[in-house]
Amino acid sequence: MNAPVVTRTTATTTGAAAGRRARASLAQLLLGARLTLAGGPSAWLRTAMTGVGVGLGVALLLVAASAPAILGARDDRRADRDPSSYLVGGPLAPSDTTVVAEPYETTTHGQVVVGLVVRPDGAHPPVPPGLSALPGPGQMMVSPALARLLDGPRGALLAARLPFERVGVIGAAGLAGPHELYVYIGEPRDRRPDAAPGSGQGFRIDHFGAPQRDASVPAVLTMLIIVIVAVLLLPIGAFTAAAVRFGSQARDRQLAAVRLVGADPGMARRIAAGGALAGALAGCAAGVALFAAGRPLAQRVTLFGSGVFAGDIRPSPALAALVLVAVPASAVAITLFSLRRVVIEPLGVVRLAPTTRRRLWWRLAMPAVGIALLLPLHAGGEEVFGRGKQAQLAAGVVLVLVGVTVLLPWVLDAAVRRLGPGPLAWQLAVRRLQLDSATTVRAVAAVAVAVTGAIALQMVFSVAEDRFTRRVSFGPGGESPGVTRLMVETGSPGSTAADLGRALASVPAARQVWAWASGGMTTVAPIGGDQANSQLSATLAVADCASLRRLATLPSCADGDTFLAVPGASSSGGAPPVISPEQLADPTARTPSAAALPGPGTQVRAGGYLAGLSDAGRAWVIPAGAGVVATRPDAPVSTLVLATPRAVGPELLDTLVPYGYIDVDRDEPDAYDKVAVAAARVDPLAHVLGFERTVVDPIFGQIRMSMYVGIAAVLGMVGASLLVTMVEQLRERRRVLAVLVAFGARRRTLAASVLWQAGVPMVLGVALAVGLGMGLGAALLRMVGLPPSFDWANIATISVATAAVVLGTTAASLPVLYRLMRPDGLRTE
């Protein structure tokens, strides 16, 4: 009887073998890491260089992963202090828990200061974030940046406009960023009691904070976001990939030694991948350290208009994990891929020379497919891109940009084969590029990607800027050439209009000044005597005779007179635009189509604009002696009732709003600030209008600022990475350089050779990038229904700036080159 035979299942055997292979591969990776770290000072320096190159890329990728948190935190703080809750529900009645608030805004030296003027209705008003209590009357609380500005030499003009007692500083919870200029002002007690803070522009609220409204992003902005992300992130990835390949010659010698002691080719490749993994992990650690060290420094830089708090720079956990996993994994994959054409033998490493030229068809196919993906898309109008179109757009842009990196080696090889003879430095550079152009291509490819994206981006950005920005004038208009007309509106009693006129007249370079107390008026009786009809409304201006003569041509004037001012063309010929009480009561009367004034004897209610245009105004009768006069052509008003102070009485006068207009020389420096300082002598919270400002769509503003910050960061990384790459290349060629010097080569010849080696690939890369960038930009413009439009000045600027960066970083490496030319470079271990 035979004994039973025990057999193992095939699955168990296969699983065990797979486990052994995985453990062996892991052991070989760890061996490669150990060899990298145990190779002495030279290996440590090589690993450090790799770590710095990879670390710069990782740090920027972590910053990019923090962008959603930065924007979200800033928007949340703005929403938490937003007083626009009054828009929800009806008007609130005054209570112990309400406050009247009015937006405050002024400008100084091109910087905008914003805030709120508050007047509590009771003892327990709502308090915005960042404050422990509201400022009292005549007090203010400012942001730290505004406090520094007020205390500095450039804040003198602004300090004169904010003469309030500073009782505290706004905390970070109430600010969009550390450099925001924000202020809370307690309304002074001497303001008009019948108006909300200022001139009737305030609103009553019972809490701060408003829900954020989700706004759909137009297709043009979606396109811009995708292009920006691709343009900024791909160069970072390219530089990071190039940094992983640092020290390839020393690695080759190490791999030959590993083969000599018995490793097979597969083991040698995995050991090489372990060395690359060690460098990538060191780079991840360096990137995290750079990111952590840079967070506090970022708070000192003005970003997004108001700066960024260090605590807001928090990478998304998922994105941060993706970066820290993808970088080492990419290092291993890149190393294994780069060794696919390398024969590793015990006596050395032989790189298989290409028997045929680089194939061009698949390199051209990549950008061609990218353009083909973009052509069917359409982003005209305000429609929103769906997920599918967003993915198609991203894929198309990425394929075009990656196409630059795959086309550049073929272009460089084809060009250097045809380069003719020249000086010795030129011959050394060309021969070096003919023998080994891969290292140079890796560095220049990232720059070429950045140039391609920059050219396409500026073409699309100009279209988006035209659509989502507009120039708006906040002035009254009507000024003469070479003159700026500013309007001043105060919240002080109407009797201070004369003081306002004197203050404005003291401004240097003042051409003309007008000042009066202004308000609205409505007739008591409705038009046609029918209560269903509206009342006749008009504007009232009260000033002394000298001021009224600047507004209209008066035959004579004395305190107590009243005039009905109309444009000069209407005061002669035809029926004057004045409606008598009898005409007003006529049942056939209708609302006049043109501006009209109530005639003498008409009963009206007058006061500040909100009160004067409602039943809250004070009763007044237009005097019987009021005559029609013509307004002056250069006056800032046209049709209105003019009255002297005695004609209206002190009670009605003090309910009106002092207004002023001033014409100043257009080239007068700090004209706005000087006028605002003069108006502040009458009312520190006076509004000064008369400047132009570019109004930017909020979403576009965030995209634009993010783009500027990203470009600055990528440019910094480009320069730093190029310098690290150049130094590493020179270190690898140390013995060759020392031998050339020993044989009599001049140092300046070798320095010129290094510059040529950087300059030739840079010129070819920029030329390729300009062509593909213009093609990508044209395809993107076609998406918004516009023909291709090339800004040659911008293209030239981008190209020249790129050349300056590459040649500048190469020149910065020349001191290292001179050190490596010493005779001790002939030594070897």
Secondary structure, 3 states (H helix, E strand, C coil): CCCCCCCCCHHHHHHHHHHHHHHHHHHHHHHHHHHHHCCHHHHHHHHHHHHHHHHHHHHHHHHHHHHHHHHHHHHHHHHHHCCHHHHCCCCCCCCCCCEEEEEEEEEECCEEEEEEEEEECCCCCCCCCCCCCCCCCCEEEECHHHHHHHHCHHHHHHHHHCCCEEEEECCHHHCCCCCCCEEEEECCCCCCCCCCHHHHCCEEECCCCCCCCCCCCCHHHHHHHHHHHHHHHHHHHHHHHHHHCCCHHHHHHHHHHHHHCCCCHHHHHHHHHHHHHHHHHHHHHHHHHHHHHHHHHHCCCCCCCCCCCHHHCCCCHHHHHHHHHHHHHHHHHHHHHHCCCEEEECCEEEECCCCCCCCCHHHHHHHHHHHHHHCCCCCCCCCCCCHHHHHHHHHHHHHHHHHHHHHHHHHHHHHHCCCCCCCHHHHHHHHHHHHCCHHHHHHHHHHHHHHHHHHHHHHHHHHHHHHHEEEEECCCCCCCCCEEEEEEECCCCHHHHHHHHHHHHCCCCEEEEEEEEEEEEEECCCHHHCCCCCCCEEEEEECCHHHHHCCEECCCCCCCCEEEEEEHHHCCCCCCCEECHHHHHCCCCCCCCCCCEECCCCEEEEECHHHHCCCCCEEEECCCCCEEEEECCCCCCCCEEEECHHHHCHHHHCCCEEEEEEEEECCCCCHHHHHHHHHHCCCCCCEEECCEEEEECHHHHHHHHHHHHHHHHHHHHHHHHHHHHHHHHHHHCHHHHHHHHHCCCCHHHHHHHHHHHHHHHHHHHHHHHHHHHHHHHHHHHHHCCCCCCCCHHHHHHHHHHHHHHHHHHHHHCHHHHHHHCCHHHHCCC
